[in-house]
Amino acid sequence: MSYYPIYLELEGKIVLVVGGGSVARRKVEVLLAYGAIVHIVSKSLSPELNNLVETGSVLQIGEVFDNKHLDDAFLAIAATDDTGLNHVISQEARKRGILVNAVDQPLDCDFIVPSIIRKGNLSIAISTSGKSPALAKKIRKQMDLLFGKEYERFLVLMGTLRPEILSLGLKQEENSRIFHEIVHSDILGALADEKWGEVEEILNRILPKPVAAKDIINGLEKS
């Protein structure tokens, strides 16, 4: 089985997690990092999950799963150590058209969760289609060394530059040339070493005159 890679917007959306152990904890922590509103159902909670509930970061809506717990859920994750219960959760979610992931039960999953590298707005998802999560984790650790803070800085920079350039009304070919020239310049190395003067020189060489590189870099240095 192969999976279609997709990125979901979870900001402000309800995700139901059934389970309270270490697996559920890992799922919840990632979901919170992406802005999800997490509802959890479990009789017992790990110390970390209990703390999240007590601080209001996560809402515990029950101790024993009930179909009503799926009300308003955008996604569901069955992370209990009871395969039969996970299967029931999967069936009920699918009846409602809710995407579901049942941990280590591929036939009960509509999606799998990849191993993720995140550097600010840069997200790299690594999947082995469920064949070897351990290999995905190994690859993630290897790739994590290749993508430093400079990539996060670069995307902050481009988040400001791109709309400014597009607002100039240049031809599509010219916009494409500018963006590609920036990417293929030495700017990532300069950002890695925090050589702001060099960053400014590179941008001044590439950018149209109406765009003030210095102002943009000043904002980047303070971020």
Buried (B, 14 or more C-beta within 10 A) or exposed (E): EEBEEEEEEBEEBBBBBBBBBEBBBBBBBBBBEBEBBBBBBBEEBBEBBBEBBEEEBBEBBBEEBEEEBBEEBBBBBBBBEEBEBBBBBBEBBBEEEBBBBBBEEEEBBBBBBBBBBBBBEEEBBBBBEBEEBEEBEEBBEEEBEEBEEBBBBBBBBBEBBBEBBEEBEBEEEEBEEBBEBBEEBEBBEBBBEEBBEBBBBBBEEBBEEEBBBEEBBEEBEEE
